[in-house]
Amino acid sequence: MSCFRATFHASVRLPALRTPLRTFSTVHDAPLGSTPIPVPSPAATASKGRSALQAAIDAAGPRTNWSKDEIAELYHTPLVELQYAAATVHRRFHSPRAIQMCTLMNIKTGGCSEDCSYCAQSSKHNTGLKATKMVTVESVLEAARIAKSNGSSRFCMGAAWRDMRGRKTNLKNIKDMVSGVRALGMEACVTLGMIDAAQARELKDAGLTAYNHNVDTSREHYPNVITTRSYDERLATIANVRDAGINVCSGGILGLGEKETDRVGLLHTVATMPSHPESFPVNALVPIKGTPLGDSEIVPFDAIVRTIATARLVLPSTIIRLAAGRNIMSEEKQMLCFMAGANAVFTGEKMLTTECNGWDEDKVMFDRWGLEPMASKHDAKVSEMVEEVNALSGTTGSWSEVKKGSEEASV
């Protein structure tokens, strides 16, 4: 062990742990890191002799000028060193124990006109999935209540559409869903395909917390996976979301037949956006019979850990969500992902069309490993109220008492 430590520290200098740069809630009105800090250019970093790994460890905040070569250098760092560096950075920006619990509900199943080669909901694939109409607002709110009672702080709603053109009634109902979820004190996220600027503003006005629109893979590999929607169309929707003031949730899928260079390319796309996504889902392909990728092999686990750890280094303030494929991971594998920088999961009854780890199962894991649910923005504000009330009154009222009073006052 002493030989390893000497070798590691000879090449990489780890700073002492500092006071975290952000409170440990999911969303901030003006999150630290939403505006990138001035940083040296990659060329300047190289001229000073610092490795990309050292530059990532030393960074005081996000930067958006990562080069592919720098990200590739990080990705190919020996895994034991990469994980340790990612864990070090993670502790400077996040609580190592806090995991955001998200629940995902499919509000409109199947019949999508896209040809995404991994998706059971495409009308172009014969997977046996029947298309349905959109569910009712009340059924969504009831599912959200159940999710909240089980500890989820973010409720996500997905609809199998290419875009929202000509869906005014559906958009109105979705806005009611968003408003209703927010009224429960939860964060609300939707994924509805492509949206324009006006639709994004409507969702913002309804109180939407985040919009999910994954880029899936690298620009180069993307045409091998999807032909009905371009990479630039995806980036345009993300820009509309960002410009409307909605948090961007954008990640990728591993196991689409990509190469390591494509995983680097995926990370380069999100790490060089004008501002980093608020959350970055890492999905491991769940092969579904009847889709073009239905016979694919499961992606190697080390590729998942490498992607998460590299993402943590280049997206230091972003929430990294361990998404599809978690249900086939052992607890030990999940914990390695958390130790490499993942700090969010989907939990509940299902994902969209695939199985999901349940709340009871996750509670047992959280208790065993000392993890705790990440506070939502609503709970973070209540916590701030506690501090303000206690400071003004000189009392030591409990968080739960103030929270209960706040919820009763809102009923």
C-alpha positions as CSV (number, residue, x, y, z in Angstrom):
1,M,0.0,0.0,0.0
2,S,2.8,2.4,0.8
3,C,4.4,1.8,-2.6
4,F,1.1,2.6,-4.3
5,R,0.6,5.8,-2.3
6,A,4.1,7.0,-3.1
7,T,3.6,6.3,-6.8
8,F,0.3,8.0,-6.9
9,H,1.3,11.1,-5.1
10,A,4.4,11.5,-7.1
11,S,2.3,12.3,-10.2
12,V,-0.8,13.8,-8.7
13,R,-1.1,16.2,-5.8
14,L,-4.4,15.9,-3.9
15,P,-5.5,19.0,-2.0
16,A,-6.7,18.9,1.5
17,L,-10.5,18.6,1.8
18,R,-12.1,22.1,1.8
19,T,-15.4,23.4,2.9
20,P,-17.9,22.4,0.2
21,L,-18.6,25.0,-2.4
22,R,-22.4,24.3,-2.5
23,T,-25.2,23.2,-0.2
24,F,-26.3,19.7,-0.8
25,S,-29.7,20.3,-2.4
26,T,-30.5,19.3,-5.9
27,V,-31.3,22.6,-7.6
28,H,-30.2,26.1,-7.0
29,D,-31.7,29.3,-8.4
30,A,-28.2,30.5,-9.1
31,P,-26.1,27.3,-8.6
32,L,-22.4,27.7,-8.0
33,G,-20.8,26.6,-11.3
34,S,-23.7,27.6,-13.5
35,T,-21.4,30.3,-14.8
36,P,-18.0,28.9,-15.6
37,I,-15.1,30.5,-13.8
38,P,-12.1,31.8,-15.9
39,V,-9.6,29.0,-16.3
40,P,-6.3,28.6,-18.2
41,S,-6.6,27.3,-21.7
42,P,-5.6,23.7,-22.3
43,A,-2.4,24.9,-24.0
44,A,-1.5,27.1,-21.0
45,T,-2.1,24.1,-18.7
46,A,0.1,21.9,-20.8
47,S,2.9,24.6,-20.9
48,K,2.9,24.6,-17.1
49,G,3.5,20.8,-17.1
50,R,0.3,20.0,-15.3
51,S,-1.6,16.8,-16.3
52,A,-5.3,17.0,-17.2
53,L,-5.9,14.9,-14.0
54,Q,-4.0,17.4,-11.8
55,A,-5.8,20.3,-13.5
56,A,-9.2,18.7,-12.8
57,I,-8.3,18.0,-9.1
58,D,-7.1,21.6,-8.6
59,A,-10.1,23.3,-10.3
60,A,-12.2,25.6,-8.1
61,G,-15.2,25.3,-10.4
62,P,-16.5,24.1,-13.7
63,R,-14.8,24.9,-17.0
64,T,-16.2,24.6,-20.5
65,N,-13.0,24.5,-22.6
66,W,-12.0,20.8,-22.2
67,S,-10.3,19.3,-25.2
68,K,-11.0,15.7,-26.3
69,D,-7.3,14.9,-25.7
70,E,-7.6,16.1,-22.1
71,I,-10.8,14.1,-21.5
72,A,-9.2,11.0,-23.2
73,E,-6.2,11.4,-20.8
74,L,-8.6,11.4,-17.8
75,Y,-10.6,8.4,-19.2
76,H,-7.5,6.3,-19.7
77,T,-6.0,7.0,-16.2
78,P,-5.5,3.8,-14.3
79,L,-8.9,3.1,-12.8
80,V,-7.8,3.0,-9.2
81,E,-6.3,6.4,-9.5
82,L,-9.1,7.8,-11.6
83,Q,-11.7,6.7,-9.0
84,Y,-9.7,8.2,-6.1
85,A,-9.3,11.5,-7.9
86,A,-13.0,11.6,-8.8
87,A,-13.9,10.9,-5.2
88,T,-11.7,13.7,-4.0
89,V,-13.3,16.2,-6.4
90,H,-16.8,14.9,-5.6
91,R,-16.3,15.6,-1.9
92,R,-15.4,19.2,-2.6
93,F,-18.6,19.9,-4.5
94,H,-21.1,17.4,-3.0
95,S,-21.9,15.5,0.2
96,P,-20.4,11.9,-0.4
97,R,-23.4,10.5,1.5
98,A,-26.2,12.3,-0.3
99,I,-28.0,10.5,-3.2
100,Q,-30.8,12.2,-5.1
101,M,-33.8,9.8,-5.3
102,C,-35.8,10.3,-8.5
103,T,-38.9,8.4,-9.7
104,L,-39.8,8.1,-13.4
105,M,-43.3,7.6,-14.8
106,N,-44.2,6.9,-18.3
107,I,-47.1,9.2,-19.0
108,K,-47.5,8.2,-22.7
109,T,-46.3,4.8,-23.8
110,G,-45.2,3.7,-27.3
111,G,-46.0,4.8,-30.8
112,C,-43.0,7.1,-31.2
113,S,-42.0,7.9,-34.8
114,E,-38.3,8.0,-34.0
115,D,-36.1,5.0,-34.9
116,C,-33.8,5.0,-31.9
117,S,-32.2,1.5,-32.1
118,Y,-32.3,0.9,-28.4
119,C,-35.9,1.9,-27.6
120,A,-38.9,-0.4,-27.2
121,Q,-41.3,2.6,-27.7
122,S,-40.4,3.2,-31.4
123,S,-43.2,2.4,-33.8
124,K,-40.6,1.1,-36.2
125,H,-39.6,-1.8,-34.0
126,N,-41.6,-5.0,-33.2
127,T,-41.3,-5.3,-29.5
128,G,-44.8,-6.2,-28.6
129,L,-45.3,-2.9,-26.7
130,K,-48.8,-1.4,-27.2
131,A,-49.1,2.4,-27.7
132,T,-51.3,4.2,-25.2
133,K,-52.8,7.6,-24.8
134,M,-51.5,10.0,-22.2
135,V,-52.5,9.2,-18.7
136,T,-54.6,11.6,-16.5
137,V,-53.3,14.4,-14.4
138,E,-54.7,12.9,-11.2
139,S,-53.0,9.5,-11.9
140,V,-49.7,11.3,-12.2
141,L,-50.2,13.3,-9.0
142,E,-51.2,10.1,-7.1
143,A,-48.0,8.4,-8.3
144,A,-46.0,11.4,-7.3
145,R,-47.6,11.3,-3.8
146,I,-46.5,7.7,-3.4
147,A,-43.0,8.5,-4.7
148,K,-42.7,11.3,-2.1
149,S,-43.9,9.1,0.7
150,N,-41.1,6.7,-0.2
151,G,-38.4,9.3,-0.1
152,S,-38.1,10.5,-3.7
153,S,-37.5,14.2,-4.1
154,R,-37.7,14.5,-7.9
155,F,-40.6,13.2,-10.0
156,C,-39.9,12.7,-13.7
157,M,-42.5,12.2,-16.5
158,G,-41.7,10.8,-19.9
159,A,-43.8,10.8,-23.1
160,A,-42.9,8.8,-26.2
161,W,-43.1,11.6,-28.8
162,R,-40.7,12.9,-31.4
163,D,-41.8,16.5,-30.6
164,M,-44.6,18.6,-29.2
165,R,-45.9,20.1,-32.4
166,G,-49.7,20.2,-32.5
167,R,-50.0,18.9,-28.9
168,K,-51.6,22.0,-27.2
169,T,-54.0,20.0,-25.1
170,N,-51.3,17.5,-24.1
171,L,-49.0,20.4,-23.2
172,K,-51.7,22.0,-21.1
173,N,-52.2,18.7,-19.2
174,I,-48.5,18.3,-18.7
175,K,-48.2,21.8,-17.3
176,D,-51.0,20.9,-14.8
177,M,-48.9,17.8,-13.9
178,V,-45.8,19.9,-13.4
179,S,-47.6,22.4,-11.3
180,G,-49.2,19.7,-9.2
181,V,-45.9,17.9,-8.6
182,R,-44.3,21.2,-7.5
183,A,-47.2,21.8,-5.1
184,L,-46.3,18.6,-3.4
185,G,-42.9,20.1,-2.6
186,M,-41.1,17.9,-5.2
187,E,-38.9,18.8,-8.2
188,A,-40.5,18.1,-11.6
189,C,-38.7,16.9,-14.7
190,V,-40.1,15.9,-18.1
191,T,-38.8,14.4,-21.3
192,L,-41.1,15.0,-24.2
193,G,-38.9,14.9,-27.3
194,M,-38.0,18.1,-29.1
195,I,-39.5,21.4,-27.9
196,D,-39.2,24.9,-29.3
197,A,-38.4,28.1,-27.3
198,A,-42.1,29.0,-26.8
199,Q,-42.9,25.6,-25.4
200,A,-39.9,25.7,-23.1
201,R,-41.1,29.1,-21.7
202,E,-44.5,27.6,-21.0
203,L,-43.0,24.8,-19.1
204,K,-40.8,27.2,-17.2
205,D,-43.9,29.2,-16.2
206,A,-45.6,26.1,-15.0
207,G,-42.7,25.6,-12.6
208,L,-40.7,22.9,-14.4
209,T,-37.4,22.1,-12.6
210,A,-35.6,20.2,-15.3
211,Y,-36.0,18.9,-18.8
212,N,-34.3,15.7,-19.9
213,H,-32.9,15.4,-23.4
214,N,-30.0,13.0,-23.7
215,V,-27.4,13.4,-26.5
216,D,-27.0,9.6,-26.1
217,T,-23.4,9.2,-27.5
218,S,-20.7,11.0,-29.5
219,R,-21.6,13.1,-32.6
220,E,-19.6,10.6,-34.7
221,H,-21.4,7.5,-33.5
222,Y,-24.8,9.0,-33.3
223,P,-25.9,8.3,-36.9
224,N,-25.3,4.6,-36.2
225,V,-27.9,4.7,-33.5
226,I,-30.6,7.2,-34.7
227,T,-31.4,8.5,-38.2
228,T,-34.7,10.3,-37.6
229,R,-33.4,13.1,-35.4
230,S,-30.0,14.8,-35.9
231,Y,-27.4,15.5,-33.2
232,D,-27.8,19.3,-33.8
233,E,-31.6,19.0,-33.3
234,R,-30.9,17.5,-29.9
235,L,-28.5,20.4,-29.1
236,A,-31.1,22.9,-30.3
237,T,-33.7,21.6,-27.8
238,I,-31.1,21.7,-25.0
239,A,-30.4,25.3,-26.0
240,N,-34.2,26.2,-25.9
241,V,-34.4,24.6,-22.4
242,R,-31.3,26.4,-21.1
243,D,-32.4,29.8,-22.6
244,A,-35.8,29.4,-20.8
245,G,-34.1,29.1,-17.5
246,I,-34.9,25.4,-17.0
247,N,-32.2,23.1,-15.7
248,V,-30.8,20.8,-18.4
249,C,-30.7,17.1,-17.8
250,S,-28.6,15.5,-20.5
251,G,-26.5,12.3,-20.6
252,G,-25.9,9.2,-22.6
253,I,-26.2,5.5,-23.0
254,L,-23.3,3.0,-22.8
255,G,-23.5,-0.2,-24.8
256,L,-24.7,1.2,-28.1
257,G,-21.8,-0.4,-30.0
258,E,-19.6,2.6,-29.3
259,K,-15.9,2.7,-28.9
260,E,-14.0,4.3,-26.0
261,T,-13.4,7.4,-28.2
262,D,-17.2,7.8,-28.4
263,R,-17.5,7.8,-24.6
264,V,-14.9,10.5,-24.6
265,G,-16.9,12.3,-27.3
266,L,-20.1,12.1,-25.3
267,L,-18.3,13.7,-22.3
268,H,-16.7,16.3,-24.5
269,T,-20.2,17.3,-25.9
270,V,-21.7,18.0,-22.4
271,A,-18.5,19.4,-20.9
272,T,-18.2,22.1,-23.6
273,M,-21.8,23.3,-23.5
274,P,-22.1,27.0,-22.6
275,S,-23.0,25.8,-19.1
276,H,-22.8,22.3,-17.8
277,P,-26.0,20.3,-17.4
278,E,-27.6,20.3,-14.0
279,S,-27.7,16.5,-14.2
280,F,-25.9,13.9,-16.3
281,P,-27.7,10.5,-16.5
282,V,-25.4,7.5,-17.2
283,N,-27.5,4.7,-18.7
284,A,-26.2,1.1,-19.4
285,L,-28.1,-0.3,-22.3
286,V,-30.8,-2.8,-21.4
287,P,-31.1,-4.9,-24.6
288,I,-34.8,-5.3,-25.6
289,K,-35.8,-8.0,-28.0
290,G,-37.3,-6.6,-31.2
291,T,-35.0,-3.6,-31.3
292,P,-31.9,-3.4,-33.5
293,L,-29.7,-3.6,-30.4
294,G,-31.8,-6.3,-28.7
295,D,-29.0,-8.9,-28.9
296,S,-26.2,-6.6,-27.7
297,E,-23.8,-7.7,-25.0
298,I,-24.0,-5.9,-21.6
299,V,-21.5,-3.1,-21.4
300,P,-18.4,-3.9,-19.3
301,F,-18.8,-2.6,-15.8
302,D,-15.4,-0.9,-15.8
303,A,-16.6,1.2,-18.7
304,I,-19.5,2.5,-16.6
305,V,-17.2,3.4,-13.7
306,R,-14.7,5.1,-16.0
307,T,-17.4,7.2,-17.6
308,I,-18.8,8.2,-14.2
309,A,-15.4,9.1,-12.7
310,T,-14.4,11.0,-15.8
311,A,-17.7,12.8,-15.8
312,R,-17.2,13.8,-12.2
313,L,-13.8,15.4,-13.0
314,V,-15.0,17.4,-16.0
315,L,-18.5,18.2,-14.6
316,P,-17.6,18.8,-10.9
317,S,-20.9,20.5,-9.9
318,T,-23.3,18.4,-11.9
319,I,-25.5,15.7,-10.5
320,I,-24.5,12.4,-12.0
321,R,-27.4,9.9,-12.2
322,L,-26.9,6.2,-12.2
323,A,-29.9,5.4,-14.5
324,A,-30.9,2.4,-16.6
325,G,-29.1,-0.9,-15.9
326,R,-28.7,-0.3,-12.2
327,N,-31.2,-3.1,-11.4
328,I,-28.7,-5.7,-12.6
329,M,-25.8,-4.3,-10.5
330,S,-24.9,-5.8,-7.2
331,E,-24.8,-3.4,-4.2
332,E,-21.0,-3.5,-4.3
333,K,-21.0,-2.4,-8.0
334,Q,-23.5,0.4,-7.2
335,M,-21.3,1.6,-4.3
336,L,-18.3,1.7,-6.6
337,C,-20.3,4.0,-8.9
338,F,-21.2,6.2,-6.0
339,M,-17.6,6.3,-4.8
340,A,-16.6,7.3,-8.3
341,G,-18.9,10.3,-8.3
342,A,-22.5,9.2,-9.0
343,N,-25.0,10.8,-6.7
344,A,-28.5,10.2,-8.0
345,V,-30.6,7.2,-8.9
346,F,-34.0,6.3,-10.3
347,T,-36.0,4.4,-7.7
348,G,-39.6,3.1,-7.7
349,E,-41.7,0.6,-9.6
350,K,-40.4,1.0,-13.2
351,M,-38.2,3.2,-15.4
352,L,-40.1,3.8,-18.7
353,T,-40.4,0.2,-20.0
354,T,-37.7,-1.5,-18.0
355,E,-37.3,-2.7,-14.5
356,C,-36.2,-0.4,-11.7
357,N,-34.7,-0.9,-8.2
358,G,-37.5,-0.5,-5.6
359,W,-37.8,2.0,-2.7
360,D,-37.6,-0.8,-0.1
361,E,-34.5,-2.3,-1.7
362,D,-32.8,1.1,-1.9
363,K,-33.7,1.9,1.7
364,V,-31.9,-1.3,2.9
365,M,-28.9,-0.4,0.8
366,F,-28.8,3.2,2.0
367,D,-29.0,2.1,5.6
368,R,-26.2,-0.5,5.1
369,W,-23.8,1.9,3.5
370,G,-24.6,5.1,5.3
371,L,-26.2,6.9,2.4
372,E,-29.0,9.4,2.7
373,P,-31.6,10.9,0.3
374,M,-30.5,14.2,-1.1
375,A,-32.7,17.1,0.0
376,S,-34.8,18.7,-2.7
377,K,-34.7,22.5,-3.3
378,H,-38.0,22.7,-1.3
379,D,-36.4,21.0,1.7
380,A,-33.2,23.1,1.3
381,K,-35.3,26.3,1.6
382,V,-37.1,24.9,4.7
383,S,-33.6,24.1,6.2
384,E,-32.6,27.7,5.5
385,M,-35.8,28.8,7.3
386,V,-34.8,26.8,10.3
387,E,-31.4,28.5,10.5
388,E,-33.0,31.9,10.1
389,V,-35.7,31.3,12.7
390,N,-33.2,29.9,15.2
391,A,-30.8,32.8,14.6
392,L,-33.5,35.4,15.2
393,S,-35.2,33.7,18.2
394,G,-32.2,32.1,19.8
395,T,-34.0,28.8,19.9
396,T,-33.0,25.4,18.6
397,G,-36.2,24.3,16.8
398,S,-35.9,21.1,14.8
399,W,-35.8,20.9,11.0
400,S,-38.8,18.4,11.1
401,E,-40.9,20.7,13.2
402,V,-40.4,23.7,10.9
403,K,-40.9,21.6,7.8
404,K,-44.1,20.2,9.2
405,G,-45.3,23.7,10.0
406,S,-44.4,24.9,6.5
407,E,-46.3,22.0,4.9
408,E,-49.3,22.6,7.0
409,A,-49.3,26.3,6.2
410,S,-49.3,25.4,2.4
411,V,-52.3,23.1,2.6
